[in-house]
Amino acid sequence: MGAFKDWLDRSLAAQATLVFLLGTGVTALFRRDEHPVHWVVQGGFYAAVVVTVLAVQRRKVGRAVGTDPRSLAELNRRIRHREVPSEPEEQAAMRRLVTEQLRQLERGGRWLPYWLGFMGLVAVGMLVLGAVTGSLGYPLVFTVGVIGFCFWVLWMRHRSIERCRHMQSALHVEGERVS
């Protein structure tokens, strides 16, 4: 599974294939009455949008850090595995990447309460609609899914901040040791 995750992290084509398959499958589930060609076209559209957003984001972060997208994937893998680079150039790039990621997490954290409030309003709205129509099955499942998704987002954010701060302190200690 680790090799698959590494391949998925590095390869934009693998990510596009995964998004295409998921998009086609979800479209097929929710739009059973439409022709399968429509499912494939819609899956391709989703994949194109997601890959474009990922490519632009990688290029932007790569420019900010001063590396290419492949090196960026390797640096992110090292952050996840808590591996401190030994070469000074890689350490400098890692410092810039960690600083950039912490800055993005801080900027996103400002909007997090609003996003969570909006998701709560959506969940409550679904419950109200379910109560009005007399069918609470789907709205309850949806609300539990929304709450689970919100907790997952908070957990992943906390985990990312923890990893970045750990790498920041490890790079600081490594920098003092070299000096």
Steps between C-alpha positions, in 0.01 A plus 500: 500500500791735573637466148155574356467813716848618395416442134172685545682792668756533221294434189246751376381239246426255784303769683308581180418132448377463857282813479365385162404158636343646815317770305365248251394262777324766707327637190386148412360452850301820508397518134408144412243607241755679281712340229841362608675733255368790708655342811838475327483858368408633842780295664744641246381853572549451875847357441599791275386758754674328794825441309506862383454627856768261631749594228452874559531452875816291466658753265415787735641325808800380299582857401462620859727223628745511208465139383327306226176305564679161522735628770200652673333157519818353648528780758137447601567128539795579725284729712242223540769247598687753716823459304735797529707556183877488547603727212494878564313578173226252585481637853454853367227383263337306785505810722331703228242227441418462870470878535272515195281216627470651847410834343230336288363309800491821703323686221251214459449489876351847492220375279453168678232617749295647216533181296402285798203728570389474138526122509297500822233714335486261205461201736229674705326609181491140377355388832233771483412403143483136606271584792274710276471228236465223758801303381793515742703203372710672234537830691628315809755307294603823327537684833711222650714505184545878519595483869745218429651694210543812715676303773723336237596844362584624851704187573695524171568870558629429853717218367646722225581778746664251735715353220607843374590624846694181570696542176555869571652422842702208358642726228582762762687243711677366189597856400651565843693174484652592161595855607 
